Amino acid sequence: MDLDANGVVFEEAWSKMVRKYGLQNNKWVLDTYNNKGMWAQSYLRGHFFAGMKSSQRCEGMHAFFNEHLKRKMKLFEFVRCFDMALYRLRNKEADAEAKTDNSDPCLTTALQPLEKHAATIFTRRLFLMFRNEIIEEALLIFDGRKEEFDHRIYKFSKYTEFGSTWEVSYHPATSIMKCSCKKFEFFGLPCSHMISVMKCEHMTEILPSCVMYRWTKQARKVGFEEARNAFFTMTCRMKQLCMAKGTNVDEGKSSLPPFGVGDPKVVNTKGNTGGSYMAKPRKPRRCQCCSLGISVLFNDW
């Protein structure tokens, strides 16, 4: 909403907190307030963070691996459990991708054309988030529309939330839509206010400007192909450099084997310079009484 986007709500809440606890002259509080643009969500709404807050992703990974790892675990046990955790994580991701590619979700909202289009372009997880925004749209109240020179401004408020207003600007010529809540800029998903404008404009598909490519079904496949091509190009380049470095210009021969990988260098072992004791013939066992070899006694017998 406008108040949150401009930081007014944050300023009021911060002032109330400072007065309540008498922190007007506290140095740490003053320094933290001066750096509010680095941590306060009200001032970060216009930047893309994929919905992550603070160290959310790092702590989420820690929580996932803590289910498989224990304290005072031996190294070989850690490697085995860590590999198993990665396997389960990859298997979960592959399962989600299979559901996205091989099944269609049930349409449950009143805006089925928009919901169906979202199901065809978004991954399953993002589709469910988009459907929640459609459900939230039912709580919005249309407060009017204002015609400008090249765009329209829609105003909305929310049921039972007095004083909260949002404005969505829509440019029909360029099909660009922006909301004052800036959820699309922050997360990359159309908000309920933008969906309400699509409903008012009788749209049956989501505007291309409201679709972030990284959340679509094709993003993973294209990204994998780009990574594979880049890796193949780098591998070929490394082969060329390695072969060129190991080529003897005078003899026309390569001093390095293919790919620059050869047998390890043989070094003398420390201590026993005469070789390994395993290579020496074992001394014959002798009888303690007559000092004859055991093998001789058995042969005579």
Secondary structure, DSSP 8 states (H G I E B T S, - for coil): -HHHHTTHHHHHHHHHHHHHHT-TT-HHHHHHHHTGGGT-GGGTTTS--TT--TTHHHHHHHHHHHTT--TT--HHHHHHHHHHHHHHHHHHHHHHHHHHHH------SS-HHHHHHHHHHB-HHHHHHHHHHHHHHTTEEEEEEEE-SS-EEEEEEETTEEEEEEEEEEETTTTEEEETT-HHHHHSS--HHHHHHHHHTT-SS--GGG--GGGBTHHHHHHHHHHHHHHHHHHHHHHHHHHHHTB-TTT--BSS-GGG---------SS-TT--GGGS-----B-TTT--BHHHHHHH-
